[in-house]
Amino acid sequence: MASGGEDLDDWAGTSLVDLTSPELAATQTSMIDSGEDFEVLDNTEDGDLSGLPPLEDVPTSQAKEDDQETEVEHPAREESEATQEWLDVLGSGLLKKKVIISGQGQESRPVKGQDVTIRLKVMLEDGTVVEEDPSLTFTLGDCDVIQALDLCVQLMDMGETALITSDGKYCFGPQGRSPDIPPDASLTLEVELLAAQDAPDLECLSGKEKISLANRKRERGNFHYQRADYVLAVNSYDLALKIINSNSKVDFSEEEEEELVEVKMKCLNNLAASQLKLDHYEAALRSCNQVLEQQPDNIKALFRKGKVLAQQGEYSGAIPILKAALKLEPSNKTIHTELSKLAKKHADQKSIETEMYRKMLGNTGSSTPPAKCKDKSSRTIPWKWLFGATAVALGGVALSVVIAARN
């Protein structure tokens, strides 16, 4: 498939192949990063969520920039005046923007959902250039790029050139980007807004165009997942599914239809994995069931459905599903490990339930006491007869005495 190879033996990919425009994807690194088609299955231990925050909206009170033009020909300024040139985008001082060359005015600014093209230069704090791209295109607001770009480009006028300084949390976070961007590195971005246009009408896309666009969103979701940023991963997979499920006015070939189905299954599987990491069990279960409706033997969907049920404590339902997955791939160590864990948990659960029922019935001992009770009850029967016989005998004696006294 066009999207890349299938999963590794343990179903966990680690590569972070960066994605730009199709012409540059094979030759250089970009701010749009994507992974191989990893479709990660969870390890036995869940990792912590990333420190990267969800994409933030620009506060309304700070969304407007001064119309004052920057006087490039007079670089010498007072410190207070230089400070006023910077727009504090989020009010925290962690993300700032300064106009270098003014654009066409605020009415020319792009809006979320549009495809924008920028010229980009990325530098570390010491001035080292780590990336240059003369024509980077992405959908504004879709989390296709680092948050610093997504937040600041929507504040740029058409034709404007700006400097952006950003804390690491709005760039590549604690993981950085190997080998050129260290963890938690602050970056300086030089950006020129070249063009903005409405995103293409999904109904008019050809089969190949729809597949390519869906794969781009899916690969971006893979990038977020590999960085443990599961909220943004869910967002990207949802966008890919929206593209795939959209109506079409164009006829697709049989091969294109099949490829769209495969991309959809991968998106749903990875969506379920992300939802499982976020403890959204019902949503993850729906995603798995959507895959299994079309592909009942999809091993990844079976595995994740078993994991979801296990997380909900439904071991009796999870174990048969995992056994079905293991039957499809008997050598898979991940399924073996999970199945062994669940079998033990299920046995412990049954033991606890048995003990609970025993206490509810008031029988906390072993099976010996009931036998003793039975023996005791069997010995009480002769005593009852003996007591009755004694009473009859005494009654007879008393009657005899009475008769003798009367005579």
Secondary structure, DSSP 4 states (H G I P E B T S, - for coil): -TT-----TTS-----EE--STTTTTT---SSEE--S--PPP-SSPPPPPSPPPPPPPPGGGS----PPP-TT-----HHHHHHHEEESSSSSSEEEEEEE--S-GGG---TTEEEEEEEEEEETT--EEEEEEEEEEETTTT-S-HHHHHHHTTPPTT-EEEEEE-GGGTTGGG-BTTTB-TT--EEEEEEEEEEEEPPPGGG--HHHHHHHHHHHHHHHHHHHHTT-HHHHHHHHHHHHHHHHS--SS---HHHHHHHHHHHHHHHHHHHHHHHHTT-HHHHHHHHHHHHHH-TT-HHHHHHHHHHHHHTT-HHHHHHHHHHHHHHSTT-HHHHHHHHHHHHHHHHHHHHHHHHHHHHTT--S-SHHHHHHHHHHHHHHHHHHHHHHHHHHHHHHHHHHHHHHH-
